[in-house]
């Protein structure tokens, strides 16, 4: 895999001291070798930053950035995207874990089919749920009218595709991933969602579960914009 393009895995983290080590280890264990890891600590108040610095000391392909104040996920992701110099960017959350072949499988799909991005299904930590479930078999362009069927943490995308939509919309403090996917599909981006779960997803104590109301409000805004311009 050494001749394959470089992929930068970007992570914006906040107070993930209990999970960040296993998350980073899952990226370091990838079979795809040409990877760099760029992590932005969004002014954590726990031990997250120290754990990140320890990983940075031991791994040359990890770079840590710091926000002096908490900027939130949307702005932090845009900082990461604009900082990295890779042609391909993979998302990852600080409380999730990637399958060892995740990046390898996704990059093979992107190169083989000349895709703008690839994502995959995910499995819950307890192993009881695969997401999306039966809706995986429905057209995603149709599903976007009702919900976001993509798992944000599984996204692997061309940097140029992100630039074409002016990155994440910073007007969206929440549901920024929903808006991103609406923008990408509005431009008829080429993509594939891999059936095999390549990501283990935390479904508790995360942004979606802790800020349900805010997520719903911004999701409704993204949904309205998507249906209104098609």
C-alpha positions, 0 to 999 in steps of 0.5 A: 500500500506504500504507493497509495496516496497519503490520507490524513485522519482528522479528529476534533476532541473534547474531554475524551480522556476515557476513550481517546487512547483506544480511538488513536490506537485503532488508527495506528493499527490500520493496514493502510500505511500512508496515514498521518493523524491530525488531532485538535483538542478543543480546550478540554478540561480533563486529561485528554490533552496530556494523553494526546501529547504522550501519543505525539511523543511516541508517534512521528505521524501524529500532530496535536493542535490546541484551541485556547477556547472551545470553538465547537466541532464545526469550526474545529473541523474546518481548522483541521481540514485547512491545516492538513496537506493531504489530498484525502481526509478521513474523519474519526471521533475521539470516542469511536474505533475503526476496523483495522482495514477501514482506510485500506478498503475505503481507499480501494473503493475511491480509487477503483471507482473514482469516487469523491468520498466513501463511507461505511456502516457502523456497529454499536459497541455492544454489538447489537446494532448495525447502522444504518439498518434496513434503510441502508438498502434505500437510495441515500439521496432520497433518505436525505429528505428525512434524515442523515443516513451517513455515519459521519465518523466513517467519512473518507473524502477527497480534500478537493470535494470539501473545498468545492462546497467551502468546507463545513458550513459554520452556521451549523453548530450542530448537525454539521455532518447532515448539512455537509452531506446535503451539500455534497450530494447536491453537487452530485458527488460520486460516492459509495457506502460500504456494506461491511461495518468498518467502524465501532460507534459510541451511541451514549454520552456524545454530541447527538445524545447530549444535545438532542434538541439542538441537533434536531433544530439544525437537522430540520434547517439542513433538511429544509435547505436540501429539499428546497433546492432540488 
